[in-house]
């Protein structure tokens, strides 16, 4: 069952690119139709992940979230703050790039996060942002914004499950690091 709200960080052109680059053999096997550059392979991987995400994708661990986010966020040159909106079974409703910043910071506005969470009727959320520097450490600002967001979302009965930092091909989970308080 496709998710009608999953119209987020991926565009229809990515899905079209995947069709042009591969021939689908069966449910999980594709044949490459021509030589591909590294960028084309990454684009195809993003499209495949978006397709998988649109079909009943559930977040059951920080690794599930990371597997998806690292391909999208690991290469950004500036900080981007995303929110994964989930239903009460932790099924993905939508993923949105909410805020873009500079090379080392991004302003996050709790009001906008709450507004989108209510729009999607989300039961819970996962925050994610990247560190273009490659530094895999939560800053005091990261911890503070997470606590602020948890407080305002709690007022409307929306649970914050985790905050994931992506740095290159690696990630840090606030839950695993004991930073969710």
NORBEL-V499653 format. One record per helix or strand. SS is the DSSP state (alpha for helix, beta for strand). FROM is the first residue (numbers start at 1). LEN is the number of residues. Records with the same first field share a line. If there is no record, write none. Layout:
SS=FROM-LEN ; FROM-LEN
//
This chain:
beta=2-1 ; 22-5 ; 29-4 ; 55-1 ; 58-1 ; 80-7 ; 91-10 ; 124-7 ; 159-9 ; 170-4
alpha=12-10 ; 38-17 ; 62-12 ; 110-10 ; 140-16 ; 174-4
//
